[in-house]
Each structure stands twice: as C-alpha cells, then as structure tokens.
Amino acid sequence: MLHEALLTVTIEQSLIAAARHSEIALLIWKTNTQSEVVIPAAAYGPKLANIRRLFVGPRTDLEAVMKAMALHQVRPVIDKVFGFGELLGAYRYFQTRAGFGKVVLRFNS
C-alpha cells in the first residue's frame, strides 16, 4: 500500500506533467488509513485529463505466464521495424492500425 501523502503527491505530479486531454492510469488508490484519492482542483482543472482506474492481476499470475512463455518459446509477432530516424513514420504507421503484430522502433542502426 502507498502512503496517502505519496499518493496525493504522485497524482498531482502526474496531472502537472500531463498534456491537455491526456489519460492517467491509476493503479493503486487505497492506503491503510485512506480509502479515497483527493485530487487538487488547481492541478486537475486546467488539464482536462481523464483519470482511469486500471486493474491488474496478482504478480504471481504474471510470473507464471512469463515462465510458460519462456518454456514454450512464445515470441511476439513483429509486423514492421523502423529506425529511430523514422520515428514519425513509425507512429503514423501505428496509427493506421493496418499491421498485424508489433511495430518496433530500433534505437541502434
């Protein structure tokens, strides 16, 4: 559990750093002493950001999936690889949703 002061500061910092109309995923929102999140209006109001709760399963389940993937050598399907200099083209290609699989950005050419 996160300490409530840390949670409030983190949410406020995320809002300050967020672009207008962006989305913030809230993973943990309960603490031992506080069951709600207080969002400062001064940070939230100007941003028009969406705050969405994101539910994740237990870490043990993730570890079991990772072991199974390694055991069976499951690999992601790569649709297209772009060099770092092609960043804008890679993003545009990703936005078209025309591909099947992952769009990869290579940092070392």
LUMDO-758688 format. One record per residue: x, z, y of N, C-alpha, C in turn; residue number from 1. Coordinates in steps of 0.001 Angstrom, whole numbers, plus 524288, in hexadecimal, padded with zeros to 5 digits. Layout:
% residues N
nc1|nc3|nc2|cac1|cac3|cac2|cc1|cc3|cc2|i
X|Z|Y|X|Z|Y|X|Z|Y|NUM
...
//
This chain:
% residues 109
nc1|nc3|nc2|cac1|cac3|cac2|cc1|cc3|cc2|i
80343|80000|7FB5C|80000|80000|80000|80371|80000|804E6|1
801AA|7FD66|808D3|80483|7FD48|80DC5|802B8|801B6|81147|2
80642|803BE|8144F|804E4|807B3|8182A|801AC|80511|81C69|3
7FD92|807B1|81E49|7F9F6|8052E|821F5|7FCA0|80356|826F1|4
8008B|80624|828DB|80347|80470|82D97|80619|7FF4E|82C9F|5
80886|7FED5|8281C|80B39|7F9F9|826C0|80758|7F57A|82645|6
802D3|7F678|823DA|7FEDB|7F26E|82330|7FCF3|7F075|82873|7
7FBC1|7F40E|82C0E|7F9DE|7F284|83134|7FDFE|7EF63|83424|8
802D9|7F131|83402|80713|7EE6D|836A9|807C5|7E8FE|83452|9
8078D|7E897|82F1F|80844|7E38C|82C84|803F7|7DFBE|82DFB|10
7FF23|7E17F|82E01|7FAC3|7DE24|82F7C|7FB5C|7DC64|83523|11
7FCAA|7E00F|83885|7FD56|7DEB7|83E0A|801CD|7DAD0|83EC5|12
80626|7DBA6|83C13|80A8C|7D806|83C7B|8090B|7D2A2|83A62|13
8061F|7D285|83622|8046E|7CD7F|833F1|800F7|7CA9B|837C9|14
7FD7A|7CD60|83A65|7FA10|7CAE6|83E43|7FD26|7C8E1|842F1|15
800E8|7CBF3|844B0|80419|7CA44|84921|8072D|7C555|847C8|16
8092B|7C51B|842FB|80C54|7C09D|8415A|80908|7BBDC|83FE0|17
8040C|7BC9B|83EE1|800B7|7B85A|83CF7|7FF67|7B479|84143|18
7FEC2|7AF9C|83FAB|7FCF2|7AB8F|84349|7F701|7AC0E|843E2|19
7F4DC|7A9AC|847E6|7EF30|7A9AC|8488A|7ECA3|7A712|843D0|20
7E849|7A935|84236|7E526|7A738|83DDB|7E816|7A73D|838AB|21
7EBE4|7AA99|83815|7EEC8|7AAE8|8332C|7EC0E|7AEAF|82F71|22
7EE48|7AF47|82AD5|7EC05|7B2BB|826E4|7F013|7B6B1|8252E|23
7EE6B|7BB88|824BF|7F1C2|7BFB9|822DF|7EF57|7C1C2|81DD8|24
7F273|7C203|819B9|7F09D|7C419|814BD|7F1E0|7C9E4|8147F|25
7EDF5|7CD0A|81385|7EE91|7D2AE|81333|7EE95|7D435|80D76|26
7F31E|7D5DE|80B7D|7F3A2|7D726|805F6|7F21C|7DCC9|804C5|27
7F3E4|7E07C|807E3|7F2E1|7E606|806F7|7F075|7E842|80BE6|28
7EC41|7EB19|80B48|7E9DA|7ED34|80FF4|7E873|7F2F7|80F75|29
7E936|7F55D|80B05|7E7FE|7FAEF|80A6E|7ECFC|7FE29|80A54|30
7EC99|802E4|80C65|7F0DC|806A0|80C04|7EEAE|80BA5|809BC|31
7F1FD|80F74|808E1|7F031|81473|806C3|7ECA0|8175F|80A80|32
7ED46|81683|80F80|7EA41|81970|81359|7E68D|81619|81692|33
7E6D6|81104|8160D|7E390|80D91|81945|7E199|80919|815E8|34
7DC74|80843|815F1|7DA36|8042B|812AE|7D87B|7FF6C|815D8|35
7DA18|7FF20|81AB7|7D8B6|7FA9D|81DE1|7DD4F|7F902|82149|36
7DD2A|7F43A|8230D|7E13B|7F229|82676|7DF17|7F1F2|82C01|37
7E1FE|7F3FD|82FB0|7E08A|7F3B1|8352D|7E3CF|7EF65|837A2|38
7E12F|7EB80|839BA|7E3E2|7E709|83C06|7E379|7E76D|841F4|39
7E7E0|7E7D2|844A1|7E7BD|7E83D|84A59|7E560|7E359|84CD1|40
7E165|7E414|85001|7DEA5|7DFB2|85275|7E243|7DC71|855E9|41
7E60E|7DF00|85864|7E9A9|7DC2B|85BD5|7ECDF|7D834|858D2|42
7EE14|7D961|853EF|7F122|7D5BE|850B9|7EDA5|7D1B3|84E23|43
7E8DE|7D333|84CA9|7E56B|7CFB7|849AD|7E28A|7CBCC|84D24|44
7E08A|7CD9F|8518A|7DD36|7CA6D|854DF|7DF64|7C52D|85685|45
7E412|7C4ED|858AC|7E619|7BFF3|85AAC|7E789|7BBFE|8566D|46
7E82E|7BDB9|8519F|7EA33|7BA42|84D87|7E5FD|7B73C|84A9E|47
7E14B|7B95C|84A43|7DD15|7B6F1|8473C|7DEC8|7B5E2|841A1|48
7E1D1|7B971|83F78|7E3DB|7B8E1|83A26|7DFD5|7BAC7|83634|49
7DFF4|7B87D|83198|7DCBF|7BA4E|82D43|7DFFF|7BE02|829F4|50
7DDC0|7C278|828B1|7E055|7C62B|82539|7DD41|7C626|82026|51
7DFDD|7C4BE|81BFA|7DD50|7C419|816E8|7DFD7|7C7C9|81308|52
7DC95|7CA89|81012|7DEB5|7CDD5|80BE9|7E011|7CA65|8074B|53
7E478|7CB74|80513|7E657|7C877|8009C|7E71C|7CC41|7FC1B|54
7E46B|7CB3B|7F7D1|7E4C3|7CEA8|7F34B|7E8AF|7CC6B|7EF6F|55
7EC09|7CFAD|7ED97|7EFF1|7CE20|7E9BC|7EF83|7D1CA|7E50C|56
7F113|7CFD0|7E097|7F0E4|7D2F5|7DBD8|7F597|7D690|7DB6A|57
7F5B7|7D996|7D739|7FA11|7DD2F|7D673|7FF3A|7DA5A|7D579|58
80372|7DCC6|7D70A|808A9|7DA8B|7D660|809DC|7D98A|7D09E|59
807F4|7DCE7|7CD25|808FE|7DC3D|7C78D|806B7|7D715|7C58D|60
80236|7D586|7C7A3|7FFED|7D082|7C615|80360|7CBF8|7C7E6|61
8055A|7CC43|7CCA9|808D3|7C833|7CEA5|80DC1|7C7DB|7CB57|62
80FF4|7CC58|7C9F8|814B0|7CC62|7C6C5|813A9|7CA02|7C165|63
80F15|7CB0B|7BF1D|80DB7|7C8CD|7BA0A|80D38|7C2DD|7BA67|64
80AE0|7C0EF|7BE95|80A5C|7BB46|7BF5D|80FB9|7B8CA|7C00B|65
81317|7BB52|7C310|8185C|7B93F|7C3ED|81B6A|7B8E5|7BED1|66
81AFD|7BCEC|7BB82|81DA5|7BCDB|7B66F|81B91|7B875|7B301|67
8166F|7B7C3|7B2F1|81410|7B39A|7AFCB|815CB|7AE3B|7B1B5|68
8160F|7AD88|7B6E0|817C3|7A882|7B907|81D6F|7A76A|7B799|69
820BF|7AB62|7B7D3|8263F|7AAB4|7B66C|826CF|7A98B|7B09C|70
823E3|7AC5B|7AD5E|82428|7ABA1|7A7BD|82298|7A61F|7A620|71
81E77|7A41E|7A891|81C76|79EF0|7A733|81E92|79AA0|7AAC0|72
82248|79C04|7AE10|824E6|7985C|7B19A|82103|79532|7B4E4|73
81D25|797E8|7B6FF|81950|79570|7BA6E|81BE9|79470|7BFB6|74
81B8C|78FBE|7C192|81DEF|78E3D|7C68A|819C6|78BD4|7CA15|75
81A49|78C8B|7CF33|81678|78A2A|7D2C8|816FC|7843A|7D2CF|76
812B0|781A5|7D3CE|812B2|77BF4|7D459|81450|77ABB|7D9F4|77
81876|777A9|7DA86|81A5A|77628|7DFB9|8186E|770A9|7E0E5|78
81561|7703C|7E50A|81336|76B2C|7E695|81723|7680A|7E9C8|79
81973|76A81|7EDA9|81CEC|767A4|7F129|820E3|76B60|7F389|80
825B2|76981|7F444|829E3|76C9C|7F695|82B7D|76A17|7FBBD|81
82BCE|76D43|7FFCF|82D68|76B72|804F5|8325B|76E4C|80690|82
835C4|76B9D|80967|83A44|76E29|80BC2|83896|77129|8108D|83
83BE3|774CA|8124C|83A83|777FC|816D2|8397F|774AC|81BAC|84
83C3E|77068|81C30|83B76|76CED|820A3|83631|76A33|82099|85
83384|76A5D|81C28|82E5F|767E4|81BA1|829F7|76BEF|81BD6|86
82AF4|77040|81E60|82742|77495|81E84|821D8|772EA|82069|87
8219E|77007|824A9|81C94|76E64|826CB|819B1|76AD4|822F4|88
81C79|76732|82085|81A11|763CA|81C9D|81828|766D3|817E7|89
81B16|76ABC|8164A|81987|76E07|811E0|81480|770F2|81326|90
8142C|77304|817CA|80F7C|775E1|8195B|80ACC|77236|819AC|91
80BA0|76DA6|81BDE|80748|769DA|81C2A|8057A|76836|816BF|92
8092F|76762|81337|807D3|765FC|80DDA|804C7|76A6F|80B48|93
8068A|76F36|80C12|803DC|773C5|809E7|7FE47|77422|80BF2|94
7FD7C|77318|810F9|7F84C|7735F|81358|7F48A|76F53|81122|95
7F682|76AE0|80F41|7F2FD|766E0|80D26|7F08E|7688B|80800|96
7F2FE|76C33|80548|7F133|76E0D|8002A|7F0C9|76990|7FC3B|97
7F3E3|7659D|7FD08|7F3C8|7610C|7F997|7F6F2|761E4|7F4A3|98
7FA9C|7656F|7F4CD|7FE22|7662D|7F05C|7FBDF|769BF|7EC33|99
7FE8A|769C3|7E7D2|7FD3F|76D5D|7E393|80230|77069|7E260|100
8023A|77567|7E35F|806E3|7788E|7E27F|80916|77A92|7E79A|101
80DC8|77C8A|7E746|8104F|77F12|7EBBA|8130D|77B23|7EF32|102
812E1|77C23|7F445|815EB|77930|7F812|81A9B|77CA2|7F952|103
81F4E|77AAB|7F83A|82411|77DC4|7F8A8|82730|77C08|7FD63|104
82940|77FDE|80032|82CB6|77ED5|8049D|8322B|7808D|8030E|105
835D6|77CD4|802D9|83B3F|77DE3|8013F|83E7A|77F0B|8061A|106
8411F|7837E|8060E|8442E|7851B|80A93|849C3|7831E|80A67|107
84BE0|78224|805DF|85135|78016|80584|850F0|77A95|80328|108
85290|776D1|80623|85218|7715E|8045D|856F4|76F88|80198|109
//
